[in-house]
Every structure is written in C-alpha cells, then in structure tokens.
C-alpha cells in the first residue's frame, strides 16, 4: 500500500528519485520452519533473490518492474503459486533470472541492503521503511533519516496523498521524533489492479 501511495500519487508531485531496497521478513523475523508464517516469508525471500539477480544484471528500473509485478500477482490476483518465469516474462525480463529463487549467493546482497535500512531505524521495526536525505548535520552534509511506515490500509490520493508525504517527511526530519501509532481496525484495500 505504501508503495502504491508513493508511486501513484507522490513521486511525480515531489520529484522523488526512488531506489527500492529489499527487506526479508524471513531473515528479520527468523520464524520456525514448522510455523504457518515460514512458508510465505520463505517464498518472498526467494523472490528477493530473483529481484537482486535482476538488479545486478539490469538495474534498478528492472528491479522495480519485477517488484510491481510480483506485488500485483500476490495482492491483487491473490496468487502466490505463479511460476517466476511468467512474472519475469510479463515485464520483459530474461527468464533465466528465475534460477535465483534457490541461489543463496544473493542472500549477502539482501542482508547488506536490509541492514542499511535497519541501521537508520533500529531493529524493532518492520516494513515499510522509508529513508530520506534529511537535514544538514554538523558536518555540512545531508544526513540519511528513516522511519518505519507509514502503514496504511488504503493509498490516499490527490492532495491528501501529498499532504501525508509532507507530514511524513517532516516527522522524519525532527530530531527526537520516534513513533505515531493507533490500533489497526481495517485490512488492506489494494484498489484497482495496476496495469
């Protein structure tokens, strides 16, 4: 939902240059292999391997195209059992990247990128994490700042979407700001399937 909000409603209006980074809930949460949670997070971890294979060979734009396709299949189509080659083919990527599903050599890159985000927020967060170039620090350079969230159940649109972005970035830049939260009472509303 957060990605839909940023991509569909905010990126163009705030001239954002986005680099998408992985977070593996398998690595972060370390669920027991016999838990109900293990299967889904293991599957998405393996998808991250494919995404990093794509990034290494074809760059960030290709990484994002695959991320968007995978998210659409999982969240809009309610399909977690699609062949990876189908998703790669749908976005014009070489299907040979599907071999990375079982390739542990991509785990180090996932760990490095995930650790960079968690170093900015601390480890007691989940996903999404948004990192920004923050205010200028004592060294005269912009400091990276990050927050977990926002967790939204429906992507806001129009002026409200931009207002939420501006509020979020303001909170992220305030020294000493840590958390805003309320109990979630709605499930996600993914809206129309992206084309």
C-alpha positions, 0 to 999 in steps of 0.5 A: 500500500505504501508503495502504491501511495508513493508511486501513484500519487507522490513521486511525480508531485515531489520529484522523488528519485526512488531506489527500492531496497529489499527487506526479508521478513524471513531473515528479520523475523527468523520464524520456525520452519514448522510455523504457518508464517515460514512458508510465505516469508520463505517464498518472498525471500526467494523472490528477493533473490530473483529481484537482486539477480535482476538488479545486478544484471539490469538495474534498478528500473528492472528491479522495480518492474519485477517488484510491481509485478510480483506485488500485483500477482500476490495482492491483487490476483491473490496468487502466490503459486505463479511460476517466476518465469511468467512474472519475469516474462510479463515485464520483459525480463530474461527468464533465466533470472528465475534460477535465483529463487534457490541461489543463496549467493544473493542472500549477502546482497539482501542482508547488506541492503536490509541492514542499511535500512535497519541501521537508520531505524533500529531493529524493532521495526518492520516494513515499510521503511522509508529513508530520506536525505534529511537535514544538514548535520554538523558536518555540512552534509545531508544526513540519511533519516528513516522511519518505519511506515507509514502503514496504511490500509488504503493509498490516499490520493490527490492532495491528501496523498501529498499532504501525508508525504509532507507530514511524513517527511517532516516527522522524519526530519525532527530530531527526537521524533520516534513513533505515531501509532493507533490500533489497526481496525481495517485490512488492506484495500489494494484498489484497482489492479495496476496495469 
